[in-house]
């Protein structure tokens, strides 16, 4: 499958939020977003923006200890996964990931590289990186998506 790569630069939490918000507004039913980046790069800020773009007004937090958090009330449901603490990939079966990955909502998976083999081919990969030489709040955000 051919893929398109787009790189963005943000210089504040607000800009990172706004980029997430834009992707949330543009998101289509059934899309899966794989979100990767080190601790503290802004994955949760980005996710909050995406939720806002979907029209979700609830407070969004990283579901580190619950693995998945479901947010409804927007134009599409958001299934927010944090698989950092997954010890065995079979744990994903226990939480019914397939219903989310292949449903009509939007899935956003933090630390997605840990479950790469479970993700659909049409997954949009997003990587957030810091570069301290460019400033404390600088982020390079790479979006790799299938060309349909």
C-alpha positions in Angstrom: 0.0 0.0 0.0 1.4 3.4 -1.0 1.8 5.8 1.9 2.1 9.6 2.1 4.4 11.2 4.7 3.8 14.7 6.0 6.0 16.5 8.6 4.7 19.3 10.8 6.6 21.5 13.3 5.0 22.9 16.4 6.5 25.3 18.8 4.0 25.2 21.7 1.5 22.9 23.4 -1.2 24.9 21.9 0.1 24.3 18.3 0.4 20.6 19.1 -3.2 20.6 20.4 -4.4 22.5 17.3 -2.7 20.0 14.9 -4.5 17.1 16.8 -7.7 19.1 16.6 -7.4 19.4 12.8 -6.8 15.7 12.4 -9.8 15.1 14.6 -12.0 17.3 12.4 -10.8 15.5 9.3 -11.1 11.9 10.8 -13.3 9.4 9.1 -15.3 6.5 10.6 -13.1 3.5 11.1 -9.7 5.3 11.1 -7.0 4.0 13.4 -4.2 6.3 14.5 -1.0 4.9 15.9 0.7 7.5 18.1 4.4 7.1 19.0 6.9 9.2 20.9 8.9 9.2 24.1 7.4 10.0 27.5 6.6 13.7 27.8 6.6 14.6 24.1 3.0 15.6 24.1 1.0 12.5 23.1 -1.8 13.4 25.5 -1.9 17.0 24.4 -2.2 15.8 20.8 -4.9 13.4 21.8 -6.9 16.1 23.7 -6.8 18.1 20.5 -8.0 15.2 18.4 -10.9 14.7 20.8 -11.8 18.4 20.6 -11.8 18.1 16.8 -14.3 15.3 17.1 -16.5 17.5 19.3 -15.8 15.6 22.5 -16.0 17.9 25.5 -15.0 15.4 28.2 -11.6 15.7 29.9 -9.2 13.3 28.1 -6.5 11.6 30.1 -4.1 8.9 29.2 -5.6 5.4 29.9 -2.3 4.0 31.2 -3.8 1.7 33.8 -7.1 0.9 32.0 -5.6 0.3 28.5 -8.6 1.8 26.8 -10.8 4.8 27.5 -14.0 5.4 25.4 -15.2 8.9 24.8 -18.7 9.3 23.2 -20.6 12.5 22.7 -18.6 13.8 19.7 -19.5 13.2 16.0 -17.7 9.8 16.3 -16.7 7.8 19.4 -13.0 7.9 20.3 -11.3 4.7 21.6 -8.1 5.9 23.2 -5.7 3.1 23.9 -2.4 3.2 25.9 -0.7 -0.1 25.4 2.5 0.8 27.2 1.8 -1.6 30.0 0.6 -4.6 27.8 2.7 -7.5 29.0 1.4 -10.0 26.4 -0.3 -9.2 23.1 -3.1 -11.6 24.1 -4.3 -9.0 26.6 -5.6 -7.1 23.7 -8.0 -9.9 22.8 -9.3 -9.7 26.4 -10.4 -6.1 26.0 -12.0 -6.7 22.6 -9.7 -4.5 20.5 -11.0 -5.8 17.2 -14.4 -4.2 17.8 -12.7 -0.9 18.1 -10.0 -1.3 15.4 -12.6 -2.5 12.8 -15.6 -0.5 14.0 -17.0 2.9 13.0 -15.3 5.0 15.6 -11.9 6.5 15.8 -9.0 4.6 17.5 -6.0 6.4 18.8 -3.3 4.0 20.1 -0.4 5.3 22.2 2.8 3.2 22.1 1.3 1.5 19.0 4.7 0.0 18.0 4.2 -2.6 20.8 1.2 -4.1 19.1 2.2 -3.4 15.4 1.1 -6.8 14.2 -2.5 -6.2 15.4 -3.0 -2.9 13.7 -4.9 -2.7 10.4 -3.0 -2.0 7.2 -4.9 1.4 6.8 -3.5 2.7 10.2 -2.2 6.3 10.2 1.1 6.4 12.0 2.0 9.6 13.9 5.4 10.1 15.5 6.1 13.0 17.9 9.7 13.9 18.5 11.5 16.6 20.6 14.6 18.5 19.6 15.9 20.5 22.5 18.2 22.5 20.2 15.1 23.9 18.6 13.5 24.9 21.9 11.8 23.3 24.9 8.3 23.2 23.3 9.5 22.3 19.7 8.0 19.2 18.3 8.4 17.5 14.9 5.2 15.5 14.2 5.4 13.0 11.3 2.1 11.7 9.9 2.3 8.7 7.6 -1.0 7.7 6.0 -2.2 5.4 3.3 -2.9 6.9 -0.1 -6.4 5.8 -1.0 
